[in-house]
Amino acid sequence: MAHNIIEIEGLTKAYRAGRGRRTVVLDELDLAVPGAGVYGFLGPNGSGKTTTIRCLLGLVRPTRGALRLLDRPIPSGLHDAIRSVGAIVESPALFPTITGRENLRLLGAIDGIGPRRVDEVLGVVGLDERAGDLVQKYSLGMRQRLALAAALLKDPQLLILEEPANGLDPGGIRDVRALVRQLAREGRAVFLSSHILAEVEHTCDRVAILHRGRCVAEGTVAEVLASTGAGPAVVARVADLDAGADALRRAGIGAERRADDLRIAIDPGEADRVTRVLAAQGQWVTELRPDARSLEDLFLELTDRTREAQTPEELCA
């Protein structure tokens, strides 16, 4: 197996938009996904995530670019690659008038998978007690669990999961997170597209953030969070934020007055300087903590910045 389980180079997908114009959904996308671990594939609606996945699975033909899946070229090598791939793409297709177990047995029969494996995956996703119920009686979360069970039927080397926690309650989301991490520990690769950024931050080893068909950040979660170069800072709260910010600036400490607090450009190890300056001006600190940026903060910052930098005309030719 190649070092990278997914390789994408110069992937472009454009659709005709009428009047001689076209809409570019993917714009020269490059991506390399390691052969093990959990890779988060993030982006707002319309960023190109689903189109990328559909190109990988041979469901959409790219305008140009090269794709490799499990070291096989796509689409010519898809027949061999797909045997080791399990996927959830958009809304899973299920037969509502038969049971969950019967759905899986029908899918398994296509690849010669027997009832024993069906029962195994039902247990893995926590549906063993409801496997005999008709799918039309399932909640959205239960349907999502059944789709995940279907993706696991072939005991795949690579899982491509689009919004696997969709419709799940907090307990179900936690269970999916634990299952995804367990699959990665077993040596599989999981390519995970999700809008639940807090879960992605705790689940993924590496992430890529897409916006308007382009990758605007990629790397480990720690690398991506550090990529803006904002530098270390602390967050403080005082009764008078304006007066507190002025006092810090006069002392040569950079301070940004925000809606409910101050962001102070100083290493957390030197936070005692902040308390001394503020106390000397009668501004008593009620909260002081490191400024820990989240993946959601960075995601919104990157996509907002890119939105300002681009216009619809830049994506048409």
Secondary structure by P-SEA (a helix, b strand, c coil): cccccbbbcbbbbbbbcccccccccccbbbbbbccccbbbbbbcccccaaaaaaaaaccccccbbbbbccccccccccccccccccccccbbbbbccccaaaaaaaaaaaacccaaaaaaaaaaaccccccccccccccaaaaaaaaaaaaacccccbbbbccccccccaaaaaaaaaaaaaaaaabbbbbccccaaaaaaaccccccccccccccccccaaaaaaccccccbbbbbcccaaaaaaaaaaacbbbbbcccccccccccccaaaaaaaaaaacccccccccccccaaaaaaaaaaaaaaacccccccc
